[in-house]
Amino acid sequence: MSKKQIMLGNQAIARGAYEAGVKVSAAYPGTPSTEISENIVKYNEVYAEWSPNEKVAMEVASGASISGVRSLVSMKHVGVNVAADPLFTLSYIGVNGGLVIVAADDPGIYSSQNEQDSRMVARTAMIPVIEPSDSEEARVFTKLAYEISEKYDTPVMLRTTTRLSHSQGVVNLEDRFEPEDKPYERNMRKNVMMPACAIERHKFVEERLKRLAEDSCSMKELNKMEINDTSIGVISSGIPYQYVKEVLPNASVLKLGIVNPLPRKLIEEFASKVDKLYIVEELEPVIEEQVKSWGIKAIGKEIFTVQGEYSANMLRKAILGQNLDLEEAKQVPNRPPILCPGCPHRSVFSVLNKLKIHASGDIGCYTLGAVAPLNVVDTTLCMGASISVLHGMEKAKGRDFIKNWVAVIGDSTFLHTGVNSLMNMVYNKATGTVIILDNSTTGMTGHQEHAATGKTLKGEPTYPINIFNLCKAMGIENVYEIDAFDIKGLEELIKTEVAREAVSVIIAKAPCALLKSFVPKGKCIVDDEKCKKCGACLAPGCPAITKKDGHIIIDETMCNGCELCSKRCPFDAISLKKAGE
């Protein structure tokens, strides 16, 4: 008997994969895709893991598929770039057991370093793309994706966006389907992509796309034509479909669930029924350019932006010329992200700031070291790039240029792609200093485990990678571990290492203050009589400490006793009141 439950889009995808009989799931956490793995791990029938990066996750899922079971791999859009190497060849190999790739795009750049459209990657890789528009469709489309994957011998991309991933909707729960494992048979011409085999598989891929394009016209569970007032017709997909229905409830709509390859005959049929045709899609004109190339007149990016997330109000203005008064919304104060009270990154950055040292940055909470009052991070490119960027600077400008530079990278990011970058520094005779900000978690995406934490995605104990020993194994002689809140020790160590003409690694260790296992030392207290109001304690920008009416005040509800402020106070005006005192 069917049951109903309110679910996030990501939760519904996990449910759909479970119901489809998935046995293996692999991922690296990345907003907005993280909750897929955090939910699928709750189903005991599914093996689920955090892989070190998206490339590895893609390869794990492909191995499971080749062996004959259904597998899932999920990632955010920039993770698709990391996984592109196996993805493009996996398109040629195809599947044995069904394989679905969830690519979670981030229109509006809520938690990413760029704004890209995974549909374009899928088109280049020549794999089909399915795009749901609500939580129930996320569940249903995930199951349909496995059917398409196995029928057409192809990996299938399930494309989502931040709004779908993190919106809630009613989902109908169904029982799990247990497909029989497909037998594994050695097939070199299909699974070994050396040139002679790849040439033949490329032909197969081209024919596969043609079949899919034709067959998708009759995939009524995915593509729906809603004929109402034919004076206006709209082609849309995903979350923008919801905005179209809100703004133009009486318009005729062709809702596309499969957006690559496009169902050309269905689109031509719909276009012939309406007087004026709009194409509403977020980010790039992927649908629009193809439709217009077929000679169909349509209105698209002439009036709609290629940037950011769409909204009902944006469509009202663009299509109907209505401009709603949003003055109240404009008056909402801006709330930029900041490092949390007790964050060990703030301690390290405060020392770098004092020493006037620039940092080549990476992807994580510590990117916030770029803004005031810390003003330390100068570059942020992609996962693992901080080390390679510093290396490139030295090779371009010489040793003197980087004598007041370091690379900063988190523990999870270091294991993601920083290891190769550090290896490159050693191999190519670099002399830079790398600071690994080890806070014992994957902090930015919600405190997931990684290869050095000692626990798997399922919470089971496992062998923790020792970052210190890993660096030493590369042949780096100068590797140091230090408490991230030892600001005097850090200052001396950083000054020594940036002057050293060799590769060195400083592992600044202190747990993230938001970890469940974190135990605050206590609360910091200001002695107003000793305080000279010099502001040294305010310099690192801890949100728990402020200046009001000329007095330094520490909010005890926010403070967790990291003592960064007290260690910076030259007058001993701040002391720690230990927990329980």
Buried (B, 14 or more C-beta within 10 A) or exposed (E): EEEEBEBBBBBBBBBBBBBBBBBBBBBBBBBBBBBBBBBBBEBEEBBBBBBBBBBBBBBBBBEBBBBBBBBBBBBBBBBBBBBBEBBBBBBBBBBBBBBBBBBBBBBBBEBBBEBBBBBBBBBEBBBBBBBBBBBBBBBBBBBBBBEBBBEBBBBBBBBBBBBBBBBBBEBEBBEEEEBEBBEEEEEEEBBEBEEEBBEEBBEBBEEBBEEBBEBBBEBEEBBEBBEBEEEBBBBBBBBBBBBBBEBBEEBBBBBBBBBBBBBBEBBBEBBEEBEBBBBBBBBBBBBBEBBBEEEBEBBBEEEBEEEEBBBBBBBBBBBEEEEEEEEEEEEEEEEEEBBBBBBBBBBBBBBBBBBEBBBBBBBBBBBBBBBEEBBBBBBBBBBBBBBBBBBBBBEEEEEEEBBEBBBBBBBBBBBBBBBEBBBBBBEEEBBBBBBBBBBBBBBBBEBBBBBBBBBBBBEEEEEBBEBBEBBBEBEBEBBBEBEBBBBEEBBEBBEBBBEEEBBBBBBBBBBBBBBEEBEBBBBBBBEEEEBEBBEBBBBBBBBBBEEEEEEBEBEBEBBBBBBBBBBBBEEEBBBBBEEEE
